[in-house]
Amino acid sequence: MGGVEGKCGNPAVPELLGGRGTWVQSGMEPLRVVLPFGIGTPEEKRGSYRRALWEVGLEPLENVTRLDGAGGLLLAGGNDIDPYLYGAAREAETEEPDAVRDALESDLLRQALAQDLPVFGICRGLQLFNAALGGTLAQHVEGHKRPKVREVHSVAIAPGSRLESILGTNIYRVNSRHHQCAERVAPGVGVSATAPDGVIEALELPGKRFVLTVQWHPEARMDGEDRKLLKAFAAAVSEYRRDR
């Protein structure tokens, strides 16, 4: 829970036609999820997140500042978080930050938590989540940035965690594309997975409908077990809309 130190029966989801936002069920509105990016995020990197959402029946909403009409929030990967957000000076290894994106996503996260909207974070999304809620980041770790490798290392998943309930295992192999990670965990947040070297690989927020963040990139492995993470997120979004 908060203060931890580290090295760093579901509702049916409508299927899509053609992998895009064409809905089979006549008269149904799409399940929309806010998907923010930075101004400088390359189009090819945006595409993998869009496709992952489409594959599980979700329609991405981009270029918005409010969650109106959305049933969830996906915090995607990208550039390093501004250390100012967690009260630190920028170190040499830290990339040029995107303060506008950091501010937007922090605000969207606060909105989502206040409304109990499902939240799923990927890589940078985990780091933004932790920093925005009062945690800190390690600005550089070695051995975790291997973007072209499908399986880089294993993670140990905490028994009884939401992550365990989704993946159905306590040991899981992941890809790895990051050089920063969560260090001091934000108050109230639980660590649900760690790498063999102690790097925090997943965080979740107990007591909420669905708040889960992972340090790896499941959107890049939708042909395998990582698909379960996006399907669980989609089920939570469907449940949220049903309960409104």
N, C-alpha and C positions, 0 to 999 in steps of 0.2 A: 504494500500500500504506500501512501505518500511518505516521502522522506527516504525511500530506498535509494541506495547508490549503486551505480553500475558503470561498466566501461562504456560504456556508451548506453411432428404434426404441424407443418407449416402451411400458411395460406398459399393457394395456387397462384402462380405468377403467369400472366398471359404470355404465349409464345409469339415470336415475331416472324414475319415473312421476309425472307431475303436478308436477314441480319440487320435490318434497319428498323426505323420506328413506324412500321406499318402494322396495325393491330388487327388480329384475327377477329376478335369479338366485336361485332357491330355495336356501336353506341358506347363503347368503353373509352374513357380517356386514358392516355398513356400514363404509366408510372414515371413521373419526372424526378430527376435527381440533379441537384446543382453540382456542376463540375467546373470549379474555377481554375484558371491558368494565369501565368504571368504574361505580360505583353511580349516578352522575348521567347516564349516557349515555342520551339519549332513545331510545324504542322505534323511532321512524322511522329513526334512523341505524343501529341494529342490524340492521334488516331488509335493507338493501342488501348487507351482508356475508353474512348467512345465505343470501340468494337466490343470490349469486354462487357460494358453496360448493355449494349444492344443484345448480346448473346444471352443475357439472363432476363430480358424483357423490360429493361429500363431505358428511358429516354434522357440523354444528357441535356441540361440547361446550362449554357455558357454565357459569359458576359453579363451577369446579373449581380446586384449588390444586396438583394433580399431573397428570402426563401419562399416568398409568396407563390403558391401553386405547386411547391415541391414537396416530395415525401421523404427526402433524404439528402445527405451531403456526402460527396466523395472528395477527400483531400488527396490530390495526386502528388506524384514525385516532381522533382525539379531542382532548382538551385538552392544553395545553402540559406538557412534562416539567418536573419540579421541578429548578431549577438546582443544588440541593444535590447531585443525583446526579452532576454533573460538576464540582463544586467551585467554583461561581460564585454570586454574589449575584443575587437576583431583580431584574430591571430593570422599569421602569414598564410596558412593553408586554406583559410576560409575564402570562398568565392565572393565576388561582388554581389551583395544582397539586393533583393527586390523588395524594398520597404513597402511599396504600394500593395504588392501581392500579400506580404505578411500581414498588413493591416486588414485587408479585405478578408482573408481567410480566418483571421482571429475573430473578426466581427461575425462572420457567417457561422463559425463554430459556436460562439456564445448564443447566437440566435437559435441554432439547432438544439443545443443543450437545454435552453429555456423552454423550448417547445416539445422536448423529448422526441425529436426527429432522429431516425437512424443515422449514424455517422460511421463511415469506413475510411480509414487513412492508409496510404501506401507510401513507404519510404519517407520522403520529405513530410508527408502527411502525418506520420507518427511524430516526427520531430516538432512540427508546428503545433500539434495537439499538446505535447508535453510542455513546450515553452509557453504557449498561450495560457495554460492552466497553472503556471507557477513553477515548472521544473526548469532544468538547465540541460545543456548539450555539451558533449565532448566535441571539440571542433575538428579533431582529426584522429582517426584510428587506422592502423595499417592492416592490409590483408583482406579487406572487405569490398573493394571496388574491382569486380571482375565481371564486367557487363556482358561478355559474350559466352559465359559459362552457365549452363542450365541448372546444375546442382553444384554449389560451392561448399557448403558445410551443413551440418545438422543443427537443429535447435531442440532444446528440451522444453516441452510444453507443460505448464503447471496443471497438476490434477485439479479437476473441478472448475477449471476456467471455461469461459465461453469458447475460446479457441479450441480447447480439447473437445468440447461437445460438437463442434463443427467438423473438425478433421478426424476425430475418433482415434487419436493416437497421442502418445507422449513424446515420441521422437519423430522428427520430420525433417526432410531435406529441402533446402531452400536455395534460390539464386541470391546474388548479392551485388549491389551496384552503388553502395554508399561509402562515404569516408567520414561521416559524422554519425553520432548516435545519442540517444538519451543518456544523461549522466545522473543527476539527481531527479528522481521521479516526482511529478507534481502531487500535491496532497490529494488523497482520495483515489488516486489512480493505481490500478493493480498491474504488476508485471506478469504476463502470461506466457512468455517464452524468452529464453536466453541462448546465446551461442556458446560453444565450448570455452571461448576466451573471456566470457562474462559479458559480452556486448548484449544489451537489451534488444530483443527481436520482436516483441509484441507487447502492447499495452491495451488495457481495456478499463472501462469505467463501470463498476458495479452499480446496480440500482437503476440503470437506464434501460430503455427498450432495446437498444443495440448501439453500443459505442465500442468499436474495435479498431485498432491500428496495428499494422505489421510493417517491419523494416524491409522486407523483401518485396518483389514485384509479381504478385499473382496474375496481373493482367497480361503478363508475357508468357504464362503457362496455362492458358485456358483449356488446353487439351489434356490436362491432368487433374490431380487432386486439388490444385489451387482453385479450380472452378467452384468447389464447394463454398469458398469464402464469398465469392460474388453472388452465388445463389442464396446463401444465408442472408446477405445484405438485401437482396431483392425481396426475399420473403418478409423481412422486417419492414421494408418500404410498403409492401402490399398490405401488411397488417396495420401499419399506421394509417393508410388511407381508409381501410375498412372501419377503423375505430373512430375516425373523425366525426 
